[in-house]
Amino acid sequence: MVRGTITRLVTALGTAAVAVVLAIGIMPPAAHAAPKVVKPNAAQLTGKGMSKPVVIRQETDPKLFQMLYAEVDWLASETPQASVPKATSLGPKYTVTLMVKDAPHQVYDLYPLAAGGPRAFRPAKQPSGKKTAGWFYGRLSMSESLRISGAPLKAKPDVVNGGIGGGVGQDLDGEEYNPVESMGEVFTEVRRLFLLNGAVLVVILVGLAGMAYLIRRRV
């Protein structure tokens, strides 16, 4: 009789654990308030050979804005990764100013033709607050992104097709490019996976405990 009671208890516990697993798999994860992020909606480009600044707005040129924005958006929080280069090896400088509601927010100096590959510089003095000054290795697409945005640089069609230089940006067709738009979904799925694995582990432990108890009773 005792053995039958133990068996029913273990079965009940196992059923409850399975129910927990199914509930975790079906129920959506709890929503968490995401921190408020200030995202620029325009970029101003100035530099050598440009008679006047070029302002690219996300509202009117989303594809072009995202192309230029992708060259510098990661510089705000990145740790400097390059040593200070020689001034004679940098080549022409182009300054990208990211703006929020037409107010300067972040400023970066880009050197697309630097010896050894593109370089980017983050000045310590920023409109949004003081940062640690530092040099970075730029993306290989920097030269073409700047050219399409309006900088008078030679075309590199093997990097990005299309565009015109000489101070006038080109209107690009296509969907807006956003390389991190699904990061929130990725973290949510990872969280669900951990919770599911935890529930499965509970089921296994309950089953092993029940089996060990029954074996001990028999012995």
GICORQUI-V59025 format. One record per residue. N is the residue number from 0. RES is the residue in three letters. SS is DSSP state (2 for helix, 1 for strand, 0 for the rest). PSI is psi in whole degrees, -180 to 180 (* if undefined). OMEGA is omega in whole degrees, 0 to 359 (999 if undefined). Layout:
{{N & RES & SS & PSI & OMEGA} {N & RES & SS & PSI & OMEGA}}
This chain:
{{0 & MET & 0 & -43 & 179} {1 & VAL & 2 & -42 & 180} {2 & ARG & 2 & -41 & 179} {3 & GLY & 2 & -39 & 179} {4 & THR & 2 & -44 & 179} {5 & ILE & 2 & -42 & 181} {6 & THR & 2 & -45 & 179} {7 & ARG & 2 & -37 & 179} {8 & LEU & 2 & -45 & 179} {9 & VAL & 2 & -42 & 179} {10 & THR & 2 & -41 & 180} {11 & ALA & 2 & -43 & 179} {12 & LEU & 2 & -42 & 179} {13 & GLY & 2 & -42 & 178} {14 & THR & 2 & -42 & 179} {15 & ALA & 2 & -41 & 180} {16 & ALA & 2 & -41 & 177} {17 & VAL & 2 & -39 & 178} {18 & ALA & 2 & -38 & 178} {19 & VAL & 2 & -43 & 179} {20 & VAL & 2 & -47 & 180} {21 & LEU & 2 & -39 & 180} {22 & ALA & 2 & -42 & 179} {23 & ILE & 2 & -38 & 181} {24 & GLY & 2 & -28 & 184} {25 & ILE & 2 & -42 & 184} {26 & MET & 0 & 136 & 178} {27 & PRO & 0 & 147 & 180} {28 & PRO & 0 & 149 & 181} {29 & ALA & 0 & 139 & 181} {30 & ALA & 0 & 140 & 178} {31 & HIS & 0 & 140 & 180} {32 & ALA & 0 & 121 & 180} {33 & ALA & 0 & 143 & 179} {34 & PRO & 0 & 144 & 182} {35 & LYS & 0 & 124 & 181} {36 & VAL & 0 & 127 & 178} {37 & VAL & 0 & 114 & 182} {38 & LYS & 0 & 128 & 179} {39 & PRO & 0 & 149 & 178} {40 & ASN & 0 & 7 & 178} {41 & ALA & 1 & 156 & 179} {42 & ALA & 1 & 135 & 178} {43 & GLN & 1 & 133 & 182} {44 & LEU & 1 & 127 & 175} {45 & THR & 1 & 160 & 178} {46 & GLY & 1 & -172 & 184} {47 & LYS & 0 & 131 & 178} {48 & GLY & 0 & 0 & 180} {49 & MET & 0 & 120 & 183} {50 & SER & 0 & -26 & 179} {51 & LYS & 0 & 159 & 180} {52 & PRO & 0 & 148 & 175} {53 & VAL & 1 & 125 & 180} {54 & VAL & 1 & 123 & 180} {55 & ILE & 1 & 122 & 183} {56 & ARG & 1 & 141 & 180} {57 & GLN & 0 & -33 & 183} {58 & GLU & 0 & -39 & 184} {59 & THR & 0 & -31 & 180} {60 & ASP & 0 & 69 & 185} {61 & PRO & 2 & -41 & 181} {62 & LYS & 2 & -45 & 180} {63 & LEU & 2 & -41 & 179} {64 & PHE & 2 & -46 & 181} {65 & GLN & 2 & -35 & 180} {66 & MET & 2 & -45 & 180} {67 & LEU & 2 & -39 & 181} {68 & TYR & 2 & -36 & 181} {69 & ALA & 0 & -22 & 180} {70 & GLU & 0 & -22 & 187} {71 & VAL & 0 & -9 & 187} {72 & ASP & 2 & -27 & 182} {73 & TRP & 2 & -9 & 185} {74 & LEU & 2 & -20 & 185} {75 & ALA & 0 & -40 & 185} {76 & SER & 0 & 2 & 183} {77 & GLU & 0 & 146 & 176} {78 & THR & 0 & 133 & 180} {79 & PRO & 0 & 136 & 187} {80 & GLN & 0 & -1 & 182} {81 & ALA & 1 & 150 & 177} {82 & SER & 0 & 166 & 181} {83 & VAL & 0 & 118 & 181} {84 & PRO & 0 & 165 & 176} {85 & LYS & 0 & 139 & 182} {86 & ALA & 2 & -32 & 182} {87 & THR & 2 & -12 & 183} {88 & SER & 2 & 1 & 186} {89 & LEU & 0 & -35 & 183} {90 & GLY & 0 & -165 & 183} {91 & PRO & 0 & 144 & 180} {92 & LYS & 0 & 139 & 175} {93 & TYR & 1 & 133 & 183} {94 & THR & 1 & 127 & 177} {95 & VAL & 1 & 122 & 178} {96 & THR & 1 & 114 & 177} {97 & LEU & 1 & 135 & 185} {98 & MET & 1 & 145 & 175} {99 & VAL & 1 & 114 & 183} {100 & LYS & 0 & 46 & 177} {101 & ASP & 0 & 9 & 177} {102 & ALA & 1 & 133 & 179} {103 & PRO & 1 & 136 & 183} {104 & HIS & 1 & -44 & 179} {105 & GLN & 1 & 145 & 181} {106 & VAL & 1 & 133 & 180} {107 & TYR & 1 & 143 & 176} {108 & ASP & 1 & 127 & 183} {109 & LEU & 1 & 140 & 180} {110 & TYR & 1 & 85 & 186} {111 & PRO & 0 & -23 & 184} {112 & LEU & 0 & 21 & 180} {113 & ALA & 0 & 146 & 178} {114 & ALA & 0 & 131 & 180} {115 & GLY & 0 & 2 & 178} {116 & GLY & 0 & 161 & 182} {117 & PRO & 0 & 146 & 178} {118 & ARG & 1 & 152 & 176} {119 & ALA & 1 & 144 & 180} {120 & PHE & 1 & 133 & 177} {121 & ARG & 1 & 107 & 178} {122 & PRO & 0 & 150 & 179} {123 & ALA & 0 & -37 & 181} {124 & LYS & 0 & 112 & 181} {125 & GLN & 0 & 147 & 178} {126 & PRO & 0 & -30 & 182} {127 & SER & 0 & -3 & 181} {128 & GLY & 0 & 162 & 183} {129 & LYS & 0 & 138 & 178} {130 & LYS & 0 & 167 & 174} {131 & THR & 0 & 121 & 179} {132 & ALA & 0 & 145 & 181} {133 & GLY & 1 & 158 & 178} {134 & TRP & 1 & 147 & 182} {135 & PHE & 1 & 154 & 171} {136 & TYR & 1 & 125 & 182} {137 & GLY & 0 & 170 & 178} {138 & ARG & 0 & 149 & 180} {139 & LEU & 0 & -21 & 180} {140 & SER & 0 & 1 & 186} {141 & MET & 2 & -48 & 183} {142 & SER & 2 & -45 & 182} {143 & GLU & 2 & -34 & 177} {144 & SER & 2 & -41 & 178} {145 & LEU & 2 & -39 & 181} {146 & ARG & 2 & -46 & 180} {147 & ILE & 2 & -30 & 179} {148 & SER & 2 & -16 & 177} {149 & GLY & 0 & -6 & 180} {150 & ALA & 0 & 140 & 181} {151 & PRO & 0 & 76 & 180} {152 & LEU & 0 & 158 & 179} {153 & LYS & 0 & 145 & 182} {154 & ALA & 0 & 145 & 174} {155 & LYS & 0 & 77 & 185} {156 & PRO & 0 & -18 & 179} {157 & ASP & 0 & -12 & 178} {158 & VAL & 0 & -57 & 178} {159 & VAL & 0 & 132 & 181} {160 & ASN & 0 & 149 & 173} {161 & GLY & 0 & 173 & 176} {162 & GLY & 0 & 159 & 177} {163 & ILE & 0 & 150 & 181} {164 & GLY & 0 & -167 & 176} {165 & GLY & 0 & 25 & 174} {166 & GLY & 0 & 5 & 180} {167 & VAL & 0 & 123 & 179} {168 & GLY & 0 & 161 & 180} {169 & GLN & 0 & 139 & 177} {170 & ASP & 0 & 119 & 182} {171 & LEU & 0 & 136 & 177} {172 & ASP & 0 & 163 & 177} {173 & GLY & 0 & 173 & 182} {174 & GLU & 0 & 153 & 180} {175 & GLU & 0 & 135 & 182} {176 & TYR & 0 & 125 & 178} {177 & ASN & 0 & 100 & 186} {178 & PRO & 0 & -13 & 184} {179 & VAL & 0 & 18 & 187} {180 & GLU & 0 & -22 & 183} {181 & SER & 0 & 15 & 182} {182 & MET & 2 & -36 & 179} {183 & GLY & 2 & -40 & 179} {184 & GLU & 2 & -37 & 180} {185 & VAL & 2 & -47 & 180} {186 & PHE & 2 & -35 & 178} {187 & THR & 2 & -43 & 180} {188 & GLU & 2 & -38 & 179} {189 & VAL & 2 & -41 & 179} {190 & ARG & 2 & -44 & 179} {191 & ARG & 2 & -38 & 181} {192 & LEU & 2 & -42 & 179} {193 & PHE & 2 & -42 & 179} {194 & LEU & 2 & -41 & 180} {195 & LEU & 2 & -43 & 179} {196 & ASN & 2 & -37 & 178} {197 & GLY & 2 & -41 & 179} {198 & ALA & 2 & -41 & 178} {199 & VAL & 2 & -39 & 179} {200 & LEU & 2 & -39 & 177} {201 & VAL & 2 & -43 & 179} {202 & VAL & 2 & -45 & 181} {203 & ILE & 2 & -44 & 181} {204 & LEU & 2 & -41 & 178} {205 & VAL & 2 & -43 & 179} {206 & GLY & 2 & -43 & 179} {207 & LEU & 2 & -40 & 179} {208 & ALA & 2 & -41 & 179} {209 & GLY & 2 & -43 & 179} {210 & MET & 2 & -42 & 180} {211 & ALA & 2 & -39 & 180} {212 & TYR & 2 & -43 & 180} {213 & LEU & 2 & -40 & 179} {214 & ILE & 2 & -43 & 179} {215 & ARG & 2 & -38 & 180} {216 & ARG & 2 & -39 & 181} {217 & ARG & 2 & -38 & 181} {218 & VAL & 0 & * & 999}}
